[in-house]
Amino acid sequence: MNLFVYIFNVLFKILYLKNYKNFLNKTTKVKDIQKSVLLNILKENQKCRFATDFNFENIKSIFEYQNNVPLSEYEDYTPYIQRIISGEQSVLTDHKVTTLSVTSGTSSASKYIPINSVLKREFSKAINVWLCDLFINFPQLLSGKQFWVVSPMAAVKKEQSSVYIGFEKDTSYLGFIGKYFIRKIQVIPEELKLEDPQNHYYILSLLLLYNRNVRLISVWNPLMLLNILKFINSHFNQLVNDIQKSNIKIPNPDNKRDLSIVDSYIIKDPERASELFHQKGNWLKIWPKLEVISCWTESWASCFIDELKSILPGIYIQGKGLLATEAIITIPLHEFSYPVLCYESHFFEFRSIEDNNIYLAHNLRINKYYEVIVTTSGGLYRYNLHDIVEVKGYKNEAPLLKFIGKSNVVSDITGEKLNELHVSKIIDSIILKYCIKNGIAFLKARKDGDFVRYVLYIDKNILQDLNHKNSIQTELEEELSNNYHYKNSRVQNQLMPCEVVFENENVLKKYMNVSNFSKSTSKHLRLYINHNI
């Protein structure tokens, strides 16, 4: 046991134990707490432009708020976001915007979400409760390190802005004190950015392999962890040799920054190297103290969980709660079968899929489906996340929610978040450029062995020239990569390059009849995005 690591873990647990107990105890007061959260957000931001536009100063109740402020989509915030980009202060909130975080858009490739210090505190309220719950229910975690994959990786396309456009570090959502403690127990150094795709998997694999005392592995997508394990197997001898000699040979040595940072964390360890040489592929002996894997387990991610369980049998796999760039919705707690609403963090409303009415957190119906609508200190008000959840139960007044999927058509296998509206625009342009008439075309995710790729199927009879396949494929890949999350999945090798297939109309119709498609109509064709691999 590393005494230094143990002390920091215990201090973290002690620091947030009261918050954790309060969270559980106050589940009897969710109705009152939610009202207080909303009124506090409105009070804190009364002077900003959005508040003036919607008369925040005179709103004294949830009912008045719902009557004054309409439900919103990202497009409703575009003029406000442009003001922030141009340098205007006090636009959506009265707190300074530190970052415009990039996430996937609907009608456009990307959207920018304003981040400020108060929003990060809202996130940290929930995340610190989750970590404390892990330490309480898995006390062996206190004696070891944590491997958090810092994601995303790919560089963001920059544009002129007075505010930084990019991503906050994962630890920045833990609060100043929490961030300090977590930095001391993480396997991956916080300053490591890993934007070089050649070095990415090598350095992640080296750091993970080097640390025998890893107790918690936290990744967003289980496919990411599977890819790291496969990379370790295929580069095993070189990785172990680097550990043995501390003479690290990263794939792209021109990136001096990556190399210097890793050099300071990998100290020559012949004993660890000797141990590893005899354990290739035996993951439970490579990390004999591993207790918990935290990753997505619902929706698309579920198709990778069985493989992960077969590779790491007996390790507890905890599904992550529902978390978006805009808001943290639920967190998993060990005593509950499903994640619990983060009722202290933001103000939540739920639109019933059944009757389209709006409900509050404390009066949802079990086994019913709802869209999540959120109001945060980041400047999003009655914002429709388009996340559909099923109510699986309650802890007093706090609902337990299962993530079902998106209400707007989104394909999200590895975190790529391809939206149907954005995809339809891309394919519309391809049809106009390469086809003589409209016809059947659809995009489908396909699993090829260990890999996943998107395939565009087009009726061959509508094409100008069958020799245009490579050009269409190149154009499709370039346009899909304008979605940051798709690009990031590609760079991380979680998605393979897209493919274009020409087929006869009758074959495509048969394919459509036996597949589970979400159907929509675009301007020039019928578009289908398949939600089953």
Long-range contacts (C-beta under 8 A, 24 or more apart in sequence): 1-143, 1-144, 1-213, 2-143, 2-144, 2-145, 2-213, 4-184, 5-143, 5-144, 5-145, 5-184, 5-185, 5-213, 6-142, 6-143, 8-181, 8-184, 8-185, 9-135, 9-141, 9-142, 9-143, 9-181, 9-185, 10-142, 11-181, 12-131, 12-132, 12-135, 12-178, 12-181, 12-182, 12-185, 13-132, 13-135, 13-136, 13-142, 15-177, 15-178, 15-181, 16-128, 16-129, 16-131, 16-132, 16-178, 17-132, 19-125, 19-128, 19-129, 19-132, 20-128, 20-129, 20-132, 20-133, 20-136, 23-129, 23-344, 24-333, 24-395, 26-344, 27-340, 27-343, 27-395, 27-396, 27-397, 27-398, 28-396, 28-397, 29-397, 30-341, 30-343, 30-361, 30-362, 30-396, 30-397, 30-398, 31-360, 31-361, 31-362, 31-397, 33-343, 33-344, 34-343, 34-347, 34-348, 34-360, 34-361, 34-362, 35-61, 35-62, 37-343, 37-344, 37-345, 37-346, 37-347, 38-62, 38-65, 38-347, 38-375, 41-347, 41-375, 41-376, 41-377, 44-93, 44-94, 44-95, 44-118, 44-377, 45-92, 45-93, 45-94, 45-95, 45-377, 45-379, 46-94, 47-90, 47-94, 48-90, 48-91, 48-92, 48-93, 48-94, 48-379, 49-80, 49-83, 49-88, 49-90, 49-91, 49-92, 50-80, 50-91, 50-92, 50-93, 50-379, 50-381, 54-381, 62-360, 65-382, 66-349, 66-358, 66-382, 69-381, 69-382, 70-382, 71-351, 71-373, 71-382, 71-384, 72-380, 72-381, 72-382, 72-383, 72-384, 73-106, 73-383, 73-384, 74-105, 74-106, 74-111, 74-383, 75-106, 75-107, 77-379, 77-380, 80-379, 81-112, 81-114, 84-114, 84-162, 84-163, 85-112, 85-159, 85-160, 85-161, 85-162, 85-163, 86-162, 87-162, 87-163, 91-379, 92-378, 92-379, 92-380, 93-118, 93-377, 93-378, 93-379, 95-377, 97-163, 97-379, 98-163, 98-164, 98-168, 99-163, 99-164, 99-165, 99-166, 99-167, 99-168, 100-161, 100-163, 100-164, 100-165, 100-166, 101-166, 101-167, 101-168, 101-325, 102-156, 102-165, 102-166, 102-167, 102-325, 102-484, 103-324, 103-325, 103-326, 103-417, 103-484, 103-485, 104-410, 104-416, 104-417, 104-418, 104-419, 104-422, 104-483, 104-484, 104-485, 104-486, 105-419, 105-422, 105-483, 106-408, 106-419, 106-421, 106-422, 107-421, 107-422, 107-425, 108-422, 109-422, 109-482, 109-483, 109-484, 110-157, 110-482, 110-483, 110-484, 112-165, 113-325, 113-326, 113-378, 113-380, 114-163, 114-378, 114-379, 115-168, 115-378, 116-377, 116-378, 116-379, 118-377, 118-378, 119-376, 119-377, 119-378, 120-168, 120-172, 120-173, 120-175, 121-175, 121-377, 122-327, 122-328, 122-345, 122-346, 122-376, 122-377, 122-378, 123-173, 123-328, 123-345, 124-173, 124-174, 124-175, 124-178, 125-342, 125-344, 125-345, 126-321, 126-328, 126-331, 126-342, 126-344, 126-345, 127-173, 127-174, 127-178, 127-328, 127-331, 128-174, 128-175, 128-178, 129-331, 129-333, 130-321, 130-331, 130-332, 130-333, 131-178, 131-182, 133-333, 133-334, 134-216, 134-292, 134-318, 134-334, 136-334, 137-334, 137-335, 138-215, 138-291, 138-292, 138-316, 138-334, 140-215, 140-289, 140-291, 141-215, 141-216, 141-291, 141-292, 143-213, 143-215, 143-289, 144-213, 144-214, 144-215, 144-216, 144-289, 144-291, 145-185, 145-186, 145-187, 145-211, 145-213, 145-214, 145-215, 145-216, 146-182, 146-185, 146-186, 146-187, 146-214, 146-215, 146-216, 146-217, 146-218, 147-186, 147-187, 147-188, 147-207, 147-208, 147-211, 147-214, 147-216, 147-217, 147-218, 148-186, 148-187, 148-188, 148-218, 148-219, 149-188, 149-204, 149-218, 149-219, 149-220, 149-224, 149-225, 149-228, 150-188, 150-190, 150-192, 150-193, 150-194, 151-219, 151-220, 151-224, 151-415, 151-488, 151-492, 152-484, 152-485, 152-488, 153-194, 153-195, 153-197, 153-200, 153-488, 153-491, 153-492, 154-195, 154-197, 154-484, 154-487, 154-488, 154-490, 154-491, 154-492, 155-195, 156-484, 157-482, 157-484, 187-211, 187-214, 189-261, 189-264, 189-265, 191-261, 192-258, 192-261, 192-262, 193-257, 193-258, 194-258, 196-252, 196-255, 196-258, 197-491, 197-492, 198-250, 198-251, 198-252, 199-250, 199-251, 199-252, 199-255, 199-258, 200-491, 200-492, 201-227, 201-228, 201-231, 201-492, 201-493, 202-231, 202-235, 202-239, 202-250, 202-251, 203-250, 203-258, 203-262, 204-228, 205-231, 205-232, 205-235, 205-239, 206-239, 206-242, 206-243, 206-248, 206-262, 206-266, 207-262, 207-265, 207-266, 208-232, 209-239, 209-240, 209-243, 209-276, 209-286, 210-243, 210-265, 210-266, 210-269, 210-272, 212-272, 212-275, 212-286, 212-287, 212-288, 212-289, 213-289, 214-287, 214-289, 214-290, 215-289, 215-290, 215-291, 215-292, 216-290, 216-291, 216-292, 216-293, 216-294, 217-290, 217-292, 217-293, 217-294, 218-293, 218-294, 218-295, 219-293, 219-294, 219-295, 220-295, 220-296, 220-320, 220-415, 221-295, 221-296, 221-301, 221-304, 221-414, 221-415, 221-494, 222-293, 222-295, 222-296, 222-297, 222-301, 222-304, 222-305, 222-307, 222-308, 223-301, 223-304, 223-413, 223-414, 223-452, 223-494, 224-295, 224-414, 224-492, 224-494, 225-293, 225-295, 225-308, 226-304, 226-307, 226-308, 226-311, 226-450, 227-492, 227-493, 227-494, 229-283, 229-311, 230-450, 233-280, 233-281, 236-276, 236-280, 240-273, 240-276, 240-277, 241-273, 242-266, 243-268, 243-269, 243-272, 243-273, 243-276, 244-268, 244-269, 244-270, 244-273, 244-274, 283-311, 283-312, 284-312, 284-313, 284-314, 284-315, 290-315, 291-315, 291-316, 292-316, 292-317, 292-318, 293-317, 293-318, 294-318, 294-320, 294-332, 295-319, 295-320, 296-320, 298-402, 298-403, 298-404, 299-403, 299-404, 299-405, 299-412, 300-412, 300-413, 300-414, 303-447, 303-533, 322-372, 322-387, 322-389, 322-401, 322-403, 324-385, 324-387, 326-374, 326-376, 326-378, 326-380, 326-383, 326-385, 327-374, 327-376, 327-378, 327-380, 327-383, 327-385, 329-372, 329-374, 329-385, 329-387, 329-389, 329-401, 330-389, 330-401, 330-403, 336-393, 336-395, 336-400, 337-392, 337-393, 337-400, 338-392, 338-393, 338-400, 338-401, 338-402, 339-400, 339-401, 339-402, 340-395, 340-398, 340-399, 340-400, 340-401, 341-398, 341-399, 341-400, 341-401, 343-398, 346-374, 346-375, 346-376, 346-377, 347-374, 347-375, 347-376, 348-372, 348-373, 348-374, 348-375, 349-373, 349-374, 349-375, 349-382, 350-389, 351-384, 353-388, 353-407, 361-397, 361-398, 361-399, 362-397, 362-399, 364-391, 364-399, 365-391, 366-391, 366-392, 366-393, 366-394, 367-391, 367-392, 369-404, 371-407, 386-410, 405-531, 409-518, 409-520, 409-529, 411-443, 411-445, 411-454, 411-529, 411-530, 411-531, 413-445, 413-452, 413-495, 413-533, 414-452, 414-489, 414-494, 414-495, 415-485, 415-488, 415-489, 415-494, 416-483, 416-485, 416-486, 416-488, 416-489, 416-495, 417-483, 417-485, 417-486, 418-443, 418-454, 418-480, 418-483, 418-486, 418-529, 419-483, 420-518, 420-520, 420-527, 420-529, 422-483, 423-480, 423-527, 423-529, 424-520, 424-522, 424-523, 424-527, 425-522, 426-476, 426-479, 426-480, 427-456, 427-476, 427-522, 427-524, 427-525, 427-527, 428-522, 428-523, 428-524, 428-525, 429-479, 430-456, 430-472, 430-475, 430-476, 431-462, 431-524, 431-525, 432-524, 433-475, 434-463, 434-464, 434-465, 434-468, 434-471, 434-472, 435-462, 435-463, 435-464, 436-462, 436-463, 436-464, 437-462, 438-462, 438-524, 438-525, 439-505, 439-525, 440-505, 440-508, 440-509, 440-512, 440-525, 440-526, 441-525, 441-526, 441-527, 442-508, 442-512, 442-517, 442-526, 442-527, 442-528, 442-529, 442-530, 443-527, 443-528, 443-529, 443-530, 444-515, 444-528, 444-529, 444-530, 445-530, 445-533, 446-499, 446-533, 447-533, 448-496, 451-495, 451-496, 452-494, 452-495, 452-496, 452-533, 453-495, 453-496, 453-497, 453-498, 453-499, 454-480, 454-495, 454-498, 454-499, 455-498, 455-499, 455-500, 455-501, 456-498, 456-499, 456-500, 456-501, 457-501, 457-503, 457-508, 457-511, 458-500, 458-501, 458-502, 458-503, 459-502, 459-503, 459-504, 459-505, 459-508, 460-502, 460-503, 460-504, 461-504, 461-505, 463-502, 466-502, 469-500, 469-502, 472-500, 473-497, 473-498, 473-499, 473-500, 476-500
